[in-house]
Amino acid sequence: MVRNRVGIVFSVVIAALLVLLVACDGQDEEEGVLSAATATSAATAAAPSVDREEAAPSAEEARDKLERATLLIDDLGSGYAVLSDEYADNAEASAAQADPAVALTFLEGAGRVLGRTVAYIAEDTTQAALAGQSVSFFSNVNVFQDATGAAQYYAVSTQMIAEGAGVGAQLGDLFVDPADVQVAPVAFSAIGDGSQAYSLTGQTEAQGQLYPVTALLAVIQRGPVTAFVGSVRVAMPPDVQEIESLARLLVDRIDSEF
């Protein structure tokens, strides 16, 4: 019923989550482009307040750790398949953005080393939707040179999401009308060094009919790592406890690797 749109959305969300904070605040002349003022603010926020730790992981070391520090298909039970599994360095993460140079400056300034995004989809999305289950899950884990950079990225990205800055447009292939997407904070347990969650609610189209759809997005910072973990549900509210459980599991893996 919803496989096409839910499948497509993750080809967008993979890039969008990496540098979601570069979306506009709704007042810029060109939608989705970081304004000069916001760029300056982002660059200032990303500037390290302390020297980078000498033991910061290399890209190779980060990749090895990210093999384990992510959401795994076995965490979801039966009935799900891997939709995508991608690693992205800063150049790759910023290349798809409206202003790659601004995005790259921010990521490098924050000391981002490497990120991995894994998305899963229900093998039978129709049955999952009818059963009131999540039709998709995803995690995006970003490794930084130190906790300072991860915290800066966490602070700016959560602020931009909370303001609804371009989020609907970033997930436009999931929602029929991105401008009508409602972003709202969701009560979420304190997990890691920082955690916030948001619901993104709108309508999706399948077989000529409109259905309410909600993406639950949790943002977590733990030491030198910032992660996104979430799910998509059709015609049902998100299961916050489900994502809290996965977030705790993800933090445990981050602790064991970093």
Secondary structure, DSSP 8 states (H G I E B T S, - for coil): --HHHHHHHHHHHHHHHHTGGGS--S-SSSTT---HHHHHHHHHHHS-SS---TT---HHHHHHHHTTSS--GGGG-SSEEEEEEEEE-HHHHHHTSSSHHHHHHHHHHTTEEEEEEEEEEESSHHHHHHTT--SEEEEEEEEESSHHHHHHHHHHHHHHHHTT-SHHHHTTTT-S-GGG-EEEEE-----TTEEEEEEEEEEEEETTEEEEEEEEEEEEEETTEEEEEEEEEESS---HHHHHHHHHHHHHHHHHH-
